[in-house]
Amino acid sequence: MRFHILTLFPEMVMNGLNTSIIGRAAAQGLLSLNAVNIRDYTLDKHGKVDDYPYGGGAGMLMQAQPVYDAYQAVVGKEKPRTIYVTPQGTPFTQKMAEEFAKEEELVFLCGHYEGIDERVLEEIVTDYVSIGDYVLTGGELPAMVMIDAISRLVPGVLNNEVSAETESFHNDLLEYPQYSRPEEWHGKKVPQVLLSGNHKNINQWRLEQSEERTAKRRPDLYVKYQEKKRIIKKLSRKKRENIHIMELLFRGNGEVLYHEGDNLLIFDRKSGAYFITAVDLEQGEKMCGLIPADAEMFVTSQEFLVELLCEQFRVRPGIQCVQACYTRKETLPVKYKDIRKLDESFLDYVAEHYHRGTREYLKERITDGAMYGAFDGERIIGFIGLHDEGSMGLLYVQEDYRLQGVAASLESFLINRQLEWGWTPYGQISVDNEPSKKLQEKLGLYLSAGNIWWLEQIRPLSGQG
Ligand code: 9D3
């Protein structure tokens, strides 16, 4: 990730960021930080960069020319996203940090004085972002805050495990209180349950503490949490049919766009898919009105919605599946032992043998830490993974290693890992894939009676995937 920061105080930004974790990442070449002094680009012979606002008013404005020339000096032909940090911006969130982290290059523009001439903003700024409703003296600290939040999402900057592993439905909750040695300090004892060694009780206590704390300190988050909890509970009456939506919410990934009785519309940012359930056609149509016209993917378990969605959006039915979910708590035996997480050096192998996804998608699954391979010595012989919306899939075993239980071992391994994370493993199997259905039942997964449909974007040219 390359950051350019346009500012009147470049040393403030560099001093703040060149230490600690971000500084180390920059030294390692994972990030580059380029703070540019806007004053270096003024054409005024006295180095002036500000002037009075037309129409009057307090204070001075930064002029268009030096800002524009500083910007032109850092950008090439490709125009990077350019973020103006301003009290008049959209409040910065973790979601925005995740969005920005996907870019290769970002420009931050830090204002001073009362602001910047609107005309240059119109020409260069793509995003207006604030860090909250309080007044600071300039945009440097906000830019540093955002760069810090974005940088830690760049692979390698932290010692990241799978992002999915840390995310869960409990992410809508604040963290529980923690204690370290000594057992007693200032007459305060560590809560007894934490010393008990009973992990079920410990988890229960921590959850209660998180809920209490969130209700008190963040009522806004608590309302969301309770709504998701209610939805999951209701869906659990038909678990085999609804497991994909239940797990989406449980793992902290779905955003509830609409929920009214049994009508439910959820958007999953990661896969870009809309999950839609409606009691009748009329309610379905109503929910379609809440979905942007350029939506590219839908999932539904109601056949009558398939037709409706195809009419209203540029999508066509992709595959029709049954769901298989593993509702037991016991881990499965893994016969074929040499299974490891894959890194990017295996992308060629995976892309060569899995044809139902683009290379780009497969690369994303690997960098997400969601792909595992079976090995014979140093040679990879098959793989499995989690799709971006959370289902198991991406399964392949090399021909010369088939019928030896490798696929069963890969799936069992992946099931066991998910059980560790507190998830309910599930998969979606094409209705006509009898061998896979057999495997699921052999491993103890339950198949849904009903089907689900994936609707995919109609592409002008059908490329791979
Ligand atoms: C009199 C109008 N003021 C707006 C409230 C002018 C003004 C005050 C402070 C203009 C700029 C600033 C400096 N702040 C930032 O540049 C800034 C900021 C902030 O003050 N709070 C939260 N987020 C941000 S992002 C940039």
Boltz pocket constraint, residues with backbone or C-beta under 6 A from the ligand:
constraints:
  - pocket:
      binder: B
      contacts: [[A, 85], [A, 86], [A, 87], [A, 111], [A, 112], [A, 113], [A, 114], [A, 115], [A, 129], [A, 130], [A, 131], [A, 132], [A, 133], [A, 134], [A, 135], [A, 136], [A, 137], [A, 138], [A, 139], [A, 140], [A, 142]]
      max_distance: 6.0
